[in-house]
Amino acid sequence: MAKTQLNVRVDEGTAQAARERATARGMSVNRYIEELVRRDAGEVGRTFVEAAADFMKRYEGVFAEEFGAEREGGAREGRR
């Protein structure tokens, strides 16, 4: 994968914390920050899926009332 340089300005305390944590994990600061960003990006996707599942649970009755259970069952049978 091609790499792109990204320059970031942080205060000295943050820079030191990044260096220490990267060293403790046996990796470069670049790799450490790259993993943090990837992990954070993955959490956003997971959070979205969890929120969508919660929405469906909360409003399942409303959907069933609006569209009817028979319609749902009929659609499933038609796919078999």
Phi, psi and chi 1 to 4 in degrees:
 res  aa     phi    psi   chi1   chi2   chi3   chi4
   1 MET       -  134.5  172.0 -175.3  -13.4      -
   2 ALA   -69.4  146.2      -      -      -      -
   3 LYS  -106.9  146.2  -62.6  -75.9 -176.4  171.6
   4 THR  -120.1  136.1  -60.8      -      -      -
   5 GLN   -80.9  135.9 -176.0  172.0  -20.7      -
   6 LEU  -131.2  120.7  177.6   66.1      -      -
   7 ASN   -98.1  129.0  -64.1  -46.2      -      -
   8 VAL  -129.9  137.0  180.0      -      -      -
   9 ARG  -105.6  126.8  -67.5 -177.6 -172.8  -90.9
  10 VAL  -135.6  161.9  -63.6      -      -      -
  11 ASP   -71.5  163.3   61.4   67.0      -      -
  12 GLU   -60.8  -36.6 -175.6   54.0   40.1      -
  13 GLY   -62.5  -41.3      -      -      -      -
  14 THR   -67.6  -41.8  -59.0      -      -      -
  15 ALA   -62.1  -42.8      -      -      -      -
  16 GLN   -65.6  -41.3 -172.8   59.6   36.6      -
  17 ALA   -62.6  -40.9      -      -      -      -
  18 ALA   -63.5  -43.7      -      -      -      -
  19 ARG   -61.2  -46.4  -73.9 -174.4 -152.8  105.0
  20 GLU   -63.9  -44.6  -70.9  170.8    3.9      -
  21 ARG   -67.9  -38.3  -75.1  172.5  172.8   74.9
  22 ALA   -64.6  -45.2      -      -      -      -
  23 THR   -61.3  -43.3  -61.3      -      -      -
  24 ALA   -61.4  -29.1      -      -      -      -
  25 ARG   -93.6   -1.3  -71.9  168.7  174.9   75.5
  26 GLY    71.0   36.0      -      -      -      -
  27 MET  -138.2  167.8   61.6  177.8   66.5      -
  28 SER   -74.8  161.3   68.6      -      -      -
  29 VAL   -62.4  -39.4  172.8      -      -      -
  30 ASN   -57.4  -48.9  -74.9  -23.8      -      -
  31 ARG   -63.6  -41.0  178.4   69.4 -178.1 -177.6
  32 TYR   -59.1  -49.4  173.8   68.0      -      -
  33 ILE   -66.5  -39.6  -68.3  171.9      -      -
  34 GLU   -58.6  -43.9 -172.9  174.9   16.3      -
  35 GLU   -67.0  -38.0  -73.7 -170.3   11.6      -
  36 LEU   -60.2  -44.7  -73.8  176.7      -      -
  37 VAL   -66.1  -44.0  171.2      -      -      -
  38 ARG   -61.0  -44.3  -76.0 -173.8  179.8  156.6
  39 ARG   -62.3  -43.9 -166.2  174.1  -33.0  141.9
  40 ASP   -63.3  -42.4 -174.5   52.3      -      -
  41 ALA   -63.6  -38.3      -      -      -      -
  42 GLY   -66.1  -35.7      -      -      -      -
  43 GLU   -65.6  -35.3  -58.9 -120.1  -11.6      -
  44 VAL   -61.8  -45.8  169.7      -      -      -
  45 GLY   -62.9  -42.9      -      -      -      -
  46 ARG   -65.0  -41.0 -173.1  172.9   25.7 -104.2
  47 THR   -61.8  -41.1  -59.9      -      -      -
  48 PHE   -61.9  -46.2  172.5   78.5      -      -
  49 VAL   -63.2  -42.5  170.1      -      -      -
  50 GLU   -63.6  -40.9  -71.6  171.3   -1.3      -
  51 ALA   -65.6  -40.2      -      -      -      -
  52 ALA   -64.4  -41.3      -      -      -      -
  53 ALA   -64.4  -41.6      -      -      -      -
  54 ASP   -62.7  -42.4 -177.7   54.6      -      -
  55 PHE   -59.0  -46.1  174.2   85.2      -      -
  56 MET   -64.2  -39.2  -68.3  -55.6  -65.9      -
  57 LYS   -64.0  -44.2  -76.1  179.5 -170.9  172.8
  58 ARG   -65.7  -37.3  -74.0 -179.7  174.8 -152.2
  59 TYR  -109.3   15.2  -65.5   99.2      -      -
  60 GLU   -56.1  -43.5 -178.9  178.1   18.3      -
  61 GLY   -62.6  -38.9      -      -      -      -
  62 VAL   -64.6  -43.3  174.6      -      -      -
  63 PHE   -65.0  -42.8  -77.6   98.6      -      -
  64 ALA   -63.3  -40.4      -      -      -      -
  65 GLU   -65.7  -42.4 -161.7  174.6  -65.0      -
  66 GLU   -71.5  -44.2  178.0   70.4   23.0      -
  67 PHE  -105.3  -14.9  -60.7  107.6      -      -
  68 GLY    79.5  140.4      -      -      -      -
  69 ALA   -67.9  -33.7      -      -      -      -
  70 GLU   -62.7  -39.8  -47.6   81.3   40.5      -
  71 ARG   -62.6  -42.1 -172.7  171.1  178.0 -174.7
  72 GLU   -63.4  -47.4 -178.9 -178.9  -36.4      -
  73 GLY   -63.1  -40.0      -      -      -      -
  74 GLY   -64.0  -39.2      -      -      -      -
  75 ALA   -65.2  -39.0      -      -      -      -
  76 ARG   -66.7  -43.6  -74.7 -175.0 -176.9  159.1
  77 GLU   -63.0  -35.2  -70.7  174.4   17.9      -
  78 GLY   -66.5  -23.4      -      -      -      -
  79 ARG   -83.3  -15.6  -77.7 -173.4 -125.8  154.0
  80 ARG   -73.3      -  -71.7 -177.9 -172.5  165.2
